Amino acid sequence: MRRFTALAAGLALVAALAGCTGEMEIDSGPSSPPPEPRPAATAQVPGGESMLVTGEDAAPLAVATSRELFTTARAVVLAPATDEAAIARAASVAIALGTPVLLTGEDNAEVGEELLRLSTTTLLPVGEVTLDGIDLTSMNVQAVPAETDAAGELLGIDVADAPTGAGSDVEALAELERGGLLAGPEGVADASGHMPALLPGETVEGVQVLADGAPGQLAAVGIARAAGSTVTILEGDPRASAAQLAELEPAEAILGLGSSFSDPETFRWQAETALSGRQLPGGGQLVFDGARYVGLYGTPHTDALGVLGEQGTSETVERAAELAGSYQAHTEDVVVPTLEIIVTVASTSAGSDGNYSNEWPAEGFLPLVEAAAEAGQYVLLDFQSGRTEFVEQVQQYEELLAHPHVGIALDPEWRLTDDQLPGEQIGSVSAAEVNDVITYVADFTREQRLPQKIVMLHQFRTGMITDRQDLLTTRPEVEIVIHADGFGTPQLKQDTWDVVREDAPENIHWGWKVFYDEDDPRMSPAEVMDIEPTPAFVSYQ
């Protein structure tokens, strides 16, 4: 409006002078139409599929976010880096107009460079903005009024007072729609030039921004929302918020804001996994986040190795659900029905490969694996590897391991040396060999962007896992369970439990087995859940 008022006044003065001389006629209209309004800014999808912007200083964080999300910005909102109220107000203005917000201070070199990169010609200050060090040549400076209607008139857009609601200003900005302005101080810089006619900035779709909500992210979150990105506030491992993120649109690119997301590479795979939409049967992507597991042990190929093989596929799934349900009353965690399926079984004959272990084809287990997925049940593939290393057999079942609800279990009782035979002694495995399996499963899980997996180790004697203190228990892609397999009276089982748990490495979860025939008397679900510590995994054989 200011531009057009000044132009009309100038034309009136020319007309008056012409009337004095009587020598020329003046057209009272403008000699040329005003320029068509153009978008205030143009957003972009970041160059990489996912990346992390760290740092706690608000000003450089805003510049870095602007570089990733905008290619040009004819108008840029400014605020002082030390005034949170002004930053919040400025960020809401930026969201309304669809353009970046940058923060000024004593040294504005980075801000000036970013304004140059964006080809900015109009500055919109909010609060006590310092323009020192910024090249103002041919630059319009238009302070944003404190009154909402006046701000909307200056920007040429419809705005209203935005409700702040509960939570921090960062959370409010993350949820703010384009039409609202947060309360805050007005710009106080001296106005110069004129306010060009602008359209709201051009946004992009498919960019998901994950921010840990630190106060220094006010401007960065405003920039993200101005670019059209969805912003989700969370802390730490994004997989812990996978259930919340599952409702979002697929991500073309992911941008992280904050220092709580570990290193850039870790953030990349964890964020991409979290936004994949894949969920574990108990919900989320971390196997023991509010979940425990109760299931059947055996193989569908025979009823001689456990109760899992005593019925058909649908009946097995129903039986597992009923068994898990008997535990639900004894815990506030979700009890996930589980099938521990023996896929390789130790044999008294060497076989064609000479490893004294029979490997059933992976495709033969697919109907049960798929039925478990449909019923919301977890699956563990159990290995009795004979004379071959566990990892060699696990790799043969990669097509099953690719399912989000499938983990593995290793049975060292049947891991033999080259001069041993099944059934003649109790086998054992070294921590180094187990670590090879853990590394393989963890790497595969990361590469495939799968939810966390269980790697379970059966143990009822201390010698079954040698050098156990060296077990690799720090890979975040997997959780390690040591499953105490002893049978007999409750006291004998408790004794086994105590011995197996002694001097165990850190970051271990514990499993308990109930034998239908060998346990006398057989413990009830209430008695099992009264064990200290409460088992994270219970199986029935």
Stockholm file with secondary structure:
# STOCKHOLM 1.0

chainA/1-541         MRRFTALAAGLALVAALAGCTGEMEIDSGPSSPPPEPRPAATAQVPGGESMLVTGEDAAPLAVATSRELFTTARAVVLAPATDEAAIARAASVAIALGTPVLLTGEDNAEVGEELLRLSTTTLLPVGEVTLDGIDLTSMNVQAVPAETDAAGELLGIDVADAPTGAGSDVEALAELERGGLLAGPEGVADASGHMPALLPGETVEGVQVLADGAPGQLAAVGIARAAGSTVTILEGDPRASAAQLAELEPAEAILGLGSSFSDPETFRWQAETALSGRQLPGGGQLVFDGARYVGLYGTPHTDALGVLGEQGTSETVERAAELAGSYQAHTEDVVVPTLEIIVTVASTSAGSDGNYSNEWPAEGFLPLVEAAAEAGQYVLLDFQSGRTEFVEQVQQYEELLAHPHVGIALDPEWRLTDDQLPGEQIGSVSAAEVNDVITYVADFTREQRLPQKIVMLHQFRTGMITDRQDLLTTRPEVEIVIHADGFGTPQLKQDTWDVVREDAPENIHWGWKVFYDEDDPRMSPAEVMDIEPTPAFVSYQ
#=GR chainA/1-541 SS CHHHHHHHHHHHHHHHHHHHHCSCCCCSSCSSCCCCCEESEEECCCSSSEEEECCSCHHHHHHHHHHHHEEEESEEEEEETTCHHHHHHHHHHHHHHTCCEEEECSCCHHHHHHHHHHTCCEEEECBSCCCTTSCCTTCEECCCCSSHHHHHHHHTSCCEECCCCSSCHHHHHHHCCTTEECCCCCBCSCCBSCCCCEECCBCCSSEEEEECCCGGGHHHHHHHHHTTCEEEECCSCGGGGHHHHTTSCCCSEEEEESSSSCSHHHHHHHHHHHTTCCCCTTSSSCTTSSEEEEEEEEBTTBSTTCGGGGSCHHHHHHHHHHHHHHHHTTCSSEEEEEEEEEEEEECSSCTTTTSSEEECCGGGGHHHHHHHHHTTCEEEEEECCBTSCHHHHHHTTHHHHTSTTEEEEECGGGBCCTTCCTTSSCCCEEHHHHHHHHHHHHHHHHHTTCCCEEEEEEESSGGGEETGGGCCCCCTTEEEEEEECCCSSHHHHHHHHHHHHTTCCSSEEEEEEECTTTSSSCCCHHHHTTSSSCCSEEEEC
#=GC SS_cons         CHHHHHHHHHHHHHHHHHHHHCSCCCCSSCSSCCCCCEESEEECCCSSSEEEECCSCHHHHHHHHHHHHEEEESEEEEEETTCHHHHHHHHHHHHHHTCCEEEECSCCHHHHHHHHHHTCCEEEECBSCCCTTSCCTTCEECCCCSSHHHHHHHHTSCCEECCCCSSCHHHHHHHCCTTEECCCCCBCSCCBSCCCCEECCBCCSSEEEEECCCGGGHHHHHHHHHTTCEEEECCSCGGGGHHHHTTSCCCSEEEEESSSSCSHHHHHHHHHHHTTCCCCTTSSSCTTSSEEEEEEEEBTTBSTTCGGGGSCHHHHHHHHHHHHHHHHTTCSSEEEEEEEEEEEEECSSCTTTTSSEEECCGGGGHHHHHHHHHTTCEEEEEECCBTSCHHHHHHTTHHHHTSTTEEEEECGGGBCCTTCCTTSSCCCEEHHHHHHHHHHHHHHHHHTTCCCEEEEEEESSGGGEETGGGCCCCCTTEEEEEEECCCSSHHHHHHHHHHHHTTCCSSEEEEEEECTTTSSSCCCHHHHTTSSSCCSEEEEC
//
